[in-house]
Amino acid sequence: MKYNGILLLPVIILLLSVYPLFAQTSLSIGVAPTSKTLKLTPGETYSDEIVYWNLSQEADTYRVFISGFQQIENQPGTAIILTEEEDALADYSASKWVTVSKEILELEPSKNVKLQYTINVPLDATDGEFNVEIFLISENAYQQQGTAAFTNLAAGTPILIQIGDDYVQNAELLRFVADKKIYEKINVNFLTTIKNLGDMHITPTGEILVQNIFKQEVARIPFNKNAQSLLRDTLGNYEDNWTQSGYLSPNKAIAVGPMTARLMVTYRSFQPGFAVLGSETTFWIIPWKIIIAILVAILLVIIIRITKKKINKKNEVS
């Protein structure tokens, strides 16, 4: 099956550390399952089916495509379909392992169509995680737009295939900083960069603890609350926000002055407590408008008192 061009998938959100859920933009097609994770062995053959149904009131014809995918650079939880040339060279693509029962599907309104697929794992497949996407493109759009139609993904089922039992889950924390050094209001973005050094996807989770100069806790922010994962051998930038309307925490700790934020992250799906990434960063919260207003008020009080004293002395002399 020949095709060229890059297909930008919708955001792939790998929820949980062992089961990925891929968001789809099904304009007129339903698909089940929306994603799949398999554990297979070298030489094993696996067969299953994908069910599609037409959500529109008009019949349409779709082409079936198979390709591996990779994460969009530095963006966790995203993926991009590989071109034919890229797929042929991709180390972790399982597209060559997959065959389908049909290359064209006719979808009529309110009717289901089943697509059978088979995965034949090579005998020399190495341990680790591989990926493949089985997806449909409208035949009309493909005929009119060619590879440009790939940007209009109708429906697809991403599959992660884990081979063997000797997995390596390893990661490195490359950066943890606040996006600025000084803030007037509490609207802090914490920027984190993690690299997946293992051979299967990971879903880093944890929290950011913020303390003031008195070592009092002023905030506890979930890290990666959307559970965005990193595919193997990829790097991702995470952004977590701390927003607070006032300068007092619920436990009445003041969030003004020098602040310290500590990040603690785990990423393993097995023995998670034995793989912790940690770092800290510092920044300042200085509500300078409020401080200036207070100083001006104090200065006015001082001036008024001095003026009153001078007037009183003048009245006593006279």
C-alpha positions in Angstrom: 0.0 0.0 0.0 1.8 3.2 -1.2 1.4 6.6 0.2 3.5 9.7 1.0 3.1 12.6 3.3 2.7 13.1 7.0 -0.5 12.5 8.8 -0.9 14.6 11.9 -2.8 12.6 14.4 -5.0 14.2 17.0 -3.4 14.4 20.5 -2.7 10.9 21.8 -3.2 10.8 25.5 -1.7 7.7 27.1 -3.8 7.4 30.2 -2.3 5.3 32.9 1.2 3.8 32.6 0.1 0.5 31.1 -3.0 1.3 28.9 -3.0 4.0 26.3 -6.2 5.8 25.2 -5.9 7.6 21.9 -8.2 10.5 21.2 -9.8 10.4 17.8 -11.4 13.0 15.6 -14.2 10.9 14.2 -16.1 13.4 12.0 -18.5 10.7 10.7 -17.2 7.3 11.8 -17.3 5.4 15.1 -14.5 2.9 15.9 -14.0 0.2 18.5 -11.6 -0.3 20.0 -10.2 3.2 20.1 -6.8 1.8 21.1 -5.2 -1.5 22.1 -2.2 -2.7 24.1 -1.0 -6.2 23.4 1.6 -8.4 25.1 3.0 -10.9 22.5 6.1 -13.1 22.1 8.5 -13.6 19.1 6.9 -15.9 16.5 3.4 -15.4 17.8 0.4 -14.7 15.6 -2.5 -12.6 16.9 -5.8 -11.9 15.1 -8.6 -9.6 16.0 -11.0 -7.2 14.5 -11.9 -3.5 14.4 -15.5 -2.4 14.1 -16.4 0.8 12.2 -19.8 2.4 11.9 -21.1 5.3 9.9 -22.4 8.2 12.0 -23.6 10.2 9.0 -26.7 9.8 6.8 -24.7 9.2 3.6 -22.7 6.1 2.5 -19.0 6.6 2.0 -15.9 4.6 0.9 -12.7 4.5 2.9 -9.2 3.3 2.3 -7.4 1.3 5.0 -3.8 2.4 5.9 -1.2 0.9 8.2 1.8 2.7 9.6 3.9 3.2 12.6 4.0 6.6 14.4 6.3 8.6 16.6 5.9 11.3 19.2 5.9 14.9 17.9 9.2 16.4 19.0 9.3 17.4 22.7 5.5 17.1 23.0 4.3 14.3 25.4 1.0 12.8 24.6 1.2 13.5 20.9 2.1 11.5 17.8 2.6 11.8 14.1 2.1 9.1 11.5 5.3 8.2 9.6 5.8 8.6 5.9 6.4 5.5 3.9 10.1 6.2 3.9 10.2 7.0 7.6 8.2 3.9 8.4 10.6 1.7 6.5 13.5 3.0 8.7 11.7 3.2 12.0 13.1 1.0 14.7 9.9 0.7 16.7 7.3 0.4 13.9 5.3 -2.8 13.7 3.5 -2.0 10.4 5.3 -4.8 8.6 3.9 -7.2 11.1 0.3 -6.3 10.3 -2.0 -7.5 7.5 -5.7 -6.6 7.0 -8.6 -8.4 5.4 -9.7 -5.5 3.2 -8.1 -2.4 1.7 -11.4 -0.7 0.9 -14.4 -0.4 3.3 -17.9 0.6 2.3 -19.7 2.3 5.2 -23.4 2.6 5.0 -25.5 4.7 7.4 -26.4 2.9 10.7 -24.4 -0.2 9.8 -21.3 -1.8 11.2 -18.4 -3.1 9.2 -15.7 -5.3 10.7 -12.1 -5.2 9.6 -10.0 -8.3 10.4 -6.3 -7.8 11.1 -3.5 -10.2 11.9 -0.2 -9.5 13.6 2.7 -11.9 12.9 5.5 -11.2 15.3 8.9 -12.0 13.8 11.0 -14.7 15.5 13.9 -12.2 15.8 11.8 -9.4 17.4 13.6 -7.9 20.3 12.1 -7.2 23.8 10.4 -3.8 24.1 7.4 -1.9 22.9 6.5 -1.4 19.2 3.6 0.6 17.7 1.3 0.6 14.7 -1.8 2.5 13.6 -4.6 1.1 11.5 -6.6 4.0 10.2 -9.1 5.0 7.5 -9.1 7.9 5.0 -12.1 8.9 2.9 -11.7 7.7 -0.6 -13.3 10.8 -2.1 -10.9 13.1 0.0 -8.0 10.9 -1.0 -8.8 11.1 -4.7 -9.3 14.8 -4.6 -6.5 15.9 -2.2 -4.0 13.1 -2.3 -1.8 13.0 0.7 -3.3 16.3 1.8 -6.3 14.2 2.9 -4.2 12.6 5.5 -4.7 15.6 7.7 -8.4 14.7 7.9 -8.1 11.4 9.8 -11.5 9.7 10.0 -10.9 7.0 12.5 -8.0 4.9 13.6 -6.9 2.3 16.2 -3.4 2.8 17.6 -1.8 -0.4 18.9 1.1 -0.8 21.3 2.8 -4.2 21.2 4.9 -5.3 24.1 7.4 -8.1 23.2 9.0 -10.3 25.8 9.3 -9.8 29.6 12.6 -8.1 30.0 11.4 -4.5 29.9 13.5 -1.5 30.9 11.7 1.5 32.4 14.2 4.3 32.9 13.9 8.0 32.6 16.0 11.1 33.2 14.9 14.5 34.6 16.6 17.1 32.4 14.9 20.4 33.6 12.7 21.7 36.3 12.3 25.5 36.5 9.7 28.3 36.9 9.1 30.2 33.7 10.1 33.5 35.5 12.2 34.4 38.5 9.8 37.1 39.9 6.0 37.2 39.9 3.7 40.0 41.0 0.7 37.7 41.2 0.5 33.9 41.8 0.4 32.5 38.3 3.5 30.4 38.0 4.2 27.9 35.2 6.6 25.1 36.1 8.5 23.8 33.1 9.8 20.2 33.2 11.7 18.1 30.7 11.9 14.4 31.0 13.6 11.9 28.7 12.4 8.3 28.3 15.5 6.1 28.3 13.6 2.8 28.5 12.1 0.5 25.8 8.4 1.1 26.6 6.2 4.1 27.1 6.1 5.8 30.5 3.5 8.1 32.2 5.3 10.3 34.7 3.1 11.3 37.7 3.8 13.1 40.9 3.5 16.5 42.6 5.1 19.9 43.0 5.4 21.1 46.6 5.8 24.9 47.1 7.2 26.3 50.4 7.8 29.9 51.6 10.9 31.2 53.3 9.6 29.8 56.6 9.5 26.2 55.2 5.7 26.4 55.3 3.7 24.6 52.6 1.8 27.1 50.5 0.7 24.8 47.6 0.8 21.3 46.3 0.3 21.0 42.5 -0.3 17.7 40.6 2.4 17.0 38.0 1.2 16.0 34.6 -2.5 15.9 35.7 -3.5 15.0 32.1 -1.4 11.8 32.2 0.5 12.6 29.0 2.9 9.8 28.3 6.3 9.5 26.5 6.9 6.9 23.9 10.2 5.0 24.1 13.3 6.9 23.2 11.6 10.3 23.3 11.8 13.5 25.2 8.9 15.6 26.5 8.3 19.1 27.9 5.6 19.3 30.6 4.0 22.5 31.9 2.1 22.7 35.2 0.4 25.8 36.5 0.0 27.2 40.0 -2.6 29.9 40.2 -4.0 31.4 43.4 -6.1 34.5 43.9 -4.7 35.6 47.2 -1.3 35.5 49.0 -2.5 33.2 51.8 -2.7 29.4 51.5 -5.7 27.4 52.9 -3.5 26.8 56.0 -2.8 30.5 56.3 0.8 30.3 55.1 1.9 33.5 53.3 3.0 33.1 49.7 5.2 36.2 49.4 8.9 36.5 49.1 11.4 33.8 48.1 9.7 30.5 47.3 11.0 27.0 46.8 9.3 24.4 44.6 10.2 20.7 44.9 9.3 18.2 42.2 8.9 14.5 42.9 8.0 12.2 40.0 7.6 8.5 39.6 7.2 6.8 36.2 7.4 3.0 36.5 4.3 0.8 36.1 5.9 -1.8 38.3 7.7 -1.0 41.6 6.9 2.8 41.1 8.3 3.8 44.4 11.8 2.6 43.4 12.1 5.1 40.6 11.8 8.7 41.7 12.9 11.8 39.9 13.4 14.9 42.0 14.5 18.5 41.6 13.9 21.9 43.0 13.8 25.5 41.8 13.4 28.9 43.4 11.6 32.1 42.5 10.1 35.2 44.1 6.6 36.5 44.6 6.6 40.2 45.1 3.2 42.0 45.0 4.9 45.3 44.2 1.8 47.3 43.6 0.4 46.3 47.0 3.8 47.0 48.6 4.0 50.5 47.0 0.5 51.3 48.1 1.4 50.3 51.7 4.6 52.4 51.6 2.7 55.4 50.1 0.1 55.0 52.9 2.8 54.8 55.6 4.6 57.8 54.0 1.3 59.8 54.0 0.7 59.0 57.7 4.2 60.1 58.6 3.9 63.4 56.6 0.5 64.1 58.2 1.9 63.5 61.7 4.9 65.7 61.1 2.7 68.4 59.6 0.4 68.2 62.7 3.4 68.5 65.1 4.7 71.6 63.2 1.3 73.2 63.3 0.9 72.4 67.1 4.4 73.9 67.8 3.6 77.0 65.8 0.3 77.4 67.7 2.1 77.1 71.1 4.7 79.7 70.2 2.1 82.1 69.0 
